[in-house]
Amino acid sequence: MIPVTKPYLPSREKLDAYIDSIYEHRWLTNNGPLLQQLTQRLQEYLGVENLLLVSNGTLALQVAYKALGISNTGCNETAEAITTPFTFVATASSLQWEGLKPVFADISVDSWCLDPANIEAAITEHTRAIVPVHVFGNACEVEAIDEIAQKHQLKVVYDASHAFAVNYKGSSLLNWGDAATLSFHATKLFHTIEGGAIVFKHKADLRRAQQMINFGLAGPEDIAGPGINAKMNEFQAAMGLCVLDEMVANLAARKAIVEQYQQQLPAEMQLQAINYAANANYAYMPVVLKNEAQVLVLLENLKQQGISARRYFYPSLNSTNYGNGQVMPVSEYIAQRIVCLPLYVGLSPINIEKICHIGKEIVLK
Ligand SMILES: *Cc1c(COP(=O)(O)O)cnc(C)c1O
């Protein structure tokens, strides 16, 4: 069986050494030594400051909205955030959970990210923020989005769940926006089993968020405000420290897999156009087919050979409960035709060839 993705597991010896240290210190959570070490190392590796580790990528988004004052805490007020319909459901659900209505704007047909040209038309007096997604690790048009946000005085929170290790014009993509959030779920490029992080532009927002993720406590007897529990524990941090050691090798292995796909997939399959000013991070292997019928045949033929692929992201979120009748032609077009092919460290060249061959037979029919 070839899965669409396989969580990366580091060597047991290395992990065991970290777990021994946890047993020795009996410091299991609450800003422990491994968490502090991982924070430091991630800031260096990614080239960012003000990074806060949290328990998952969904709470990273929610805490970011709260810390930036975007969340809607009033009872009657309408508050909106403009986002993309072509993303994982957590982008929209995190907004809804914070009292913000997700208002969708359509994506670009080449990059599959929010098209800045569609943002301004979606702005109303209720708009508080723009929440774009660097989908499949592809950098959004951050400069155009920044300009719109400044003009209309809106906050920007990037859902950068897929965008680990992406640089834009030579520095981290995560430095764009008032905050950028990462997911460290087991299936992501870098993971801590479950986990996530927020990179804040301003230190004051980081400070506020640090209290928020620990029940709103400013000290043992000092309750500063409402909070939640979104802390990362030491076992998660231990996994992260091990996986981080292998990132350079893993990225190289994934790059080789993606390059083989690019050479052997039929030209009739559309690939994502990567932002010219950013690097690819080989997090996913999405392809867009001519029509939905081809998608269904491809999935079936792969399945018969014991290979799974996934319709990801499907359906376009505007056509779910999160939408309200809005039509998003480009997002719906891509969502109906997209398939993510298997991509993980250890996927063999022979199997990639097999997948490409099955793909060829379908598009040439
Ligand atoms: C994975 C993901 C999330 C949620 O992250 P979790 O760590 O699973 O909570 C949010 N947004 C996008 C785009 C994702 O892919």
The ligand as an ORCA input file, in Angstrom:
! r2SCAN-3c Opt
* xyz 0 1
  C      -3.111     21.477      8.859
  C      -3.741     22.800      8.614
  C      -4.321     23.562      9.635
  C      -4.563     23.029     11.015
  O      -3.451     22.634     11.688
  P      -3.567     21.574     12.881
  O      -2.177     21.564     13.438
  O      -3.949     20.259     12.260
  O      -4.577     22.060     13.839
  C      -4.777     24.841      9.341
  N      -4.709     25.343      8.092
  C      -4.194     24.627      7.067
  C      -4.119     25.247      5.721
  C      -3.714     23.322      7.288
  O      -3.259     22.606      6.262
*
